[in-house]
Amino acid sequence: MKKAFLLVIALCLALGMTAGSHAEEARDYFKIGVITSLSGSLATGGNVTKRGYDLWADEVNKAGGIDIKGKKYPVKLFYGDAQSEPSQGASAAERLATQEKVDVVLGPYSSGVTLAVAPVLEKYKIPMITGSAESPLIWREKFRYTFGTIPPVNYTGSTPIQTLAKLNPAPKSAIILGSNDAFSKATAEAFQDAATKAGIKVMKFNIVPSGQDLIPFLSSAKAMQPDLIAFGGHDEELINLVKGLRQINFTPKALLMHYGVTEPAFFESLKKDAEQVLGAAVWTESVHTKGELLWPNAKAYADAAMKAYGVPADYTQAGSSAAGIAFQVALMKAGATPPLSEAARESIIKILEDLKVETFYGTIDFANEGQFYHANIGLTPLTIQVQDGKIAVVGPETEAQAKIQYPMKPWQERK
């Protein structure tokens, strides 16, 4: 009797698992997991990625969904808030993989969270494309299931330094600072390496705790009078750097940052003090692109973003929407219907590795080897500068839309 009872229990469990499996097979939409920072210190950037992912999903669903062999499947986004903490990002990835059973994942805003999420998704063999994370540490790990539409900072960060080095006269000295997180530190190191190669003397290089009061470092910089101050950081840190320089009344000849210069919050907080700040980017609404899906060019995307959210799109938002397009193309090429089996997810990986597609954002072409493994190497890095309240491309020469303004106008002379 006991054996018979156990046999019945086992049979019921097996039938239950089968029923659950059939229910999953009946799903007629793609489950797209999204992990980003919707709260915490990086929420501003996290919500930029959210706008990019949401805009892609909305546009796909307006057209009825992703076309798989003549049938359209809508997409539904399932969010996990990383709370700006790597450990919380990893927990969100675990939940999306095991409870929500998502097909693929659109990845985090920050590099630190991405580095924590990637191993979890490796374990569950779920493909992820991040539209934002830029630290080279991600790609050096060679995660098989992780891709990124924004090139790493060591691919893009040297461009503004090279633009400055071609000036006559060019900056001769620099102080370089960076916050102590994966992205910011890598940005500062990229600036340092480029400056050294360009013959610009690096007078001081500091990695400072994230959120640190920068006034002591800037006061030290003022005493040394460098031509260039370059800083790797996030959102509020970039704004606070400019405010700090004004507070101590020191205007370097050039002020260089990376992410954040194109962010609407940068303009809103600094107004005239944002003028002439330099940055690195891979996309602006004025670049010449030709998209095969959804938006025909950069301007069309920028207009759609402004209509949807009332704020200009920056390259992070654009990169996030492009990440959705990359998955969309891969799913179409694979002919994969939801829910994705492990074999289907493997085919998605192989397609992404061979993918080369033109989008409103530019070319998406993921590297398959070397230091940029699975990062997008299809874009041309740009030097940008705030001019008359707008972003102008000032380098390289082949892409420039305006001449670089150098040296910067002193803070006290700005009206």
Secondary structure in CASP SS format (residue, H / E / C, confidence):
PFRMAT SS
TARGET T0000
AUTHOR 0000-0000-0000
METHOD secondary structure of the structure
MODEL  1
M C 1.00
K H 1.00
K H 1.00
A H 1.00
F H 1.00
L H 1.00
L H 1.00
V H 1.00
I H 1.00
A H 1.00
L H 1.00
C H 1.00
L H 1.00
A H 1.00
L H 1.00
G H 1.00
M H 1.00
T H 1.00
A H 1.00
G H 1.00
S H 1.00
H H 1.00
A H 1.00
E H 1.00
E H 1.00
A C 1.00
R C 1.00
D C 1.00
Y C 1.00
F E 1.00
K E 1.00
I E 1.00
G E 1.00
V E 1.00
I E 1.00
T E 1.00
S C 1.00
L C 1.00
S C 1.00
G C 1.00
S C 1.00
L C 1.00
A H 1.00
T H 1.00
G H 1.00
G H 1.00
N H 1.00
V H 1.00
T H 1.00
K H 1.00
R H 1.00
G H 1.00
Y H 1.00
D H 1.00
L H 1.00
W H 1.00
A H 1.00
D H 1.00
E H 1.00
V H 1.00
N H 1.00
K H 1.00
A C 1.00
G C 1.00
G C 1.00
I E 1.00
D E 1.00
I E 1.00
K C 1.00
G C 1.00
K E 1.00
K E 1.00
Y E 1.00
P C 1.00
V E 1.00
K E 1.00
L E 1.00
F E 1.00
Y E 1.00
G E 1.00
D E 1.00
A C 1.00
Q C 1.00
S C 1.00
E C 1.00
P H 1.00
S H 1.00
Q H 1.00
G H 1.00
A H 1.00
S H 1.00
A H 1.00
A H 1.00
E H 1.00
R H 1.00
L H 1.00
A H 1.00
T H 1.00
Q C 1.00
E C 1.00
K C 1.00
V C 1.00
D C 1.00
V E 1.00
V E 1.00
L E 1.00
G E 1.00
P C 1.00
Y C 1.00
S C 1.00
S H 1.00
G H 1.00
V H 1.00
T H 1.00
L H 1.00
A H 1.00
V H 1.00
A H 1.00
P H 1.00
V H 1.00
L H 1.00
E H 1.00
K H 1.00
Y H 1.00
K C 1.00
I C 1.00
P C 1.00
M E 1.00
I E 1.00
T E 1.00
G C 1.00
S C 1.00
A C 1.00
E C 1.00
S C 1.00
P H 1.00
L H 1.00
I H 1.00
W H 1.00
R H 1.00
E C 1.00
K C 1.00
F C 1.00
R C 1.00
Y C 1.00
T E 1.00
F E 1.00
G E 1.00
T C 1.00
I C 1.00
P C 1.00
P C 1.00
V H 1.00
N H 1.00
Y H 1.00
T H 1.00
G C 1.00
S H 1.00
T H 1.00
P H 1.00
I H 1.00
Q H 1.00
T H 1.00
L H 1.00
A H 1.00
K C 1.00
L C 1.00
N C 1.00
P C 1.00
A C 1.00
P C 1.00
K C 1.00
S E 1.00
A E 1.00
I E 1.00
I E 1.00
L E 1.00
G E 1.00
S E 1.00
N C 1.00
D C 1.00
A H 1.00
F H 1.00
S H 1.00
K H 1.00
A H 1.00
T H 1.00
A H 1.00
E H 1.00
A H 1.00
F H 1.00
Q H 1.00
D H 1.00
A H 1.00
A H 1.00
T H 1.00
K H 1.00
A C 1.00
G C 1.00
I C 1.00
K E 1.00
V E 1.00
M E 1.00
K E 1.00
F E 1.00
N E 1.00
I E 1.00
V E 1.00
P C 1.00
S C 1.00
G C 1.00
Q C 1.00
D C 1.00
L C 1.00
I H 1.00
P H 1.00
F H 1.00
L H 1.00
S H 1.00
S H 1.00
A H 1.00
K H 1.00
A H 1.00
M H 1.00
Q C 1.00
P C 1.00
D C 1.00
L E 1.00
I E 1.00
A E 1.00
F E 1.00
G E 1.00
G C 1.00
H C 1.00
D H 1.00
E H 1.00
E H 1.00
L H 1.00
I H 1.00
N H 1.00
L H 1.00
V H 1.00
K H 1.00
G H 1.00
L H 1.00
R H 1.00
Q H 1.00
I C 1.00
N C 1.00
F C 1.00
T C 1.00
P C 1.00
K C 1.00
A E 1.00
L E 1.00
L E 1.00
M C 1.00
H C 1.00
Y C 1.00
G C 1.00
V C 1.00
T C 1.00
E C 1.00
P H 1.00
A H 1.00
F H 1.00
F H 1.00
E H 1.00
S H 1.00
L H 1.00
K H 1.00
K H 1.00
D H 1.00
A H 1.00
E C 1.00
Q C 1.00
V C 1.00
L E 1.00
G E 1.00
A E 1.00
A E 1.00
V C 1.00
W C 1.00
T C 1.00
E C 1.00
S C 1.00
V C 1.00
H C 1.00
T C 1.00
K C 1.00
G C 1.00
E C 1.00
L C 1.00
L C 1.00
W C 1.00
P C 1.00
N C 1.00
A H 1.00
K H 1.00
A H 1.00
Y H 1.00
A H 1.00
D H 1.00
A H 1.00
A H 1.00
M H 1.00
K H 1.00
A H 1.00
Y H 1.00
G C 1.00
V C 1.00
P C 1.00
A C 1.00
D C 1.00
Y H 1.00
T H 1.00
Q H 1.00
A H 1.00
G H 1.00
S H 1.00
S H 1.00
A H 1.00
A H 1.00
G H 1.00
I H 1.00
A H 1.00
F H 1.00
Q H 1.00
V H 1.00
A H 1.00
L H 1.00
M H 1.00
K H 1.00
A H 1.00
G C 1.00
A C 1.00
T C 1.00
P C 1.00
P C 1.00
L C 1.00
S C 1.00
E H 1.00
A H 1.00
A H 1.00
R H 1.00
E H 1.00
S H 1.00
I H 1.00
I H 1.00
K H 1.00
I H 1.00
L H 1.00
E H 1.00
D H 1.00
L C 1.00
K E 1.00
V E 1.00
E E 1.00
T E 1.00
F C 1.00
Y C 1.00
G E 1.00
T E 1.00
I E 1.00
D E 1.00
F E 1.00
A C 1.00
N C 1.00
E C 1.00
G H 1.00
Q H 1.00
F H 1.00
Y C 1.00
H C 1.00
A E 1.00
N E 1.00
I C 1.00
G C 1.00
L C 1.00
T C 1.00
P C 1.00
L E 1.00
T E 1.00
I E 1.00
Q E 1.00
V E 1.00
Q E 1.00
D C 1.00
G C 1.00
K E 1.00
I E 1.00
A E 1.00
V E 1.00
V E 1.00
G E 1.00
P C 1.00
E C 1.00
T C 1.00
E C 1.00
A C 1.00
Q C 1.00
A C 1.00
K C 1.00
I C 1.00
Q C 1.00
Y C 1.00
P C 1.00
M C 1.00
K C 1.00
P C 1.00
W H 1.00
Q H 1.00
E H 1.00
R C 1.00
K C 1.00
END
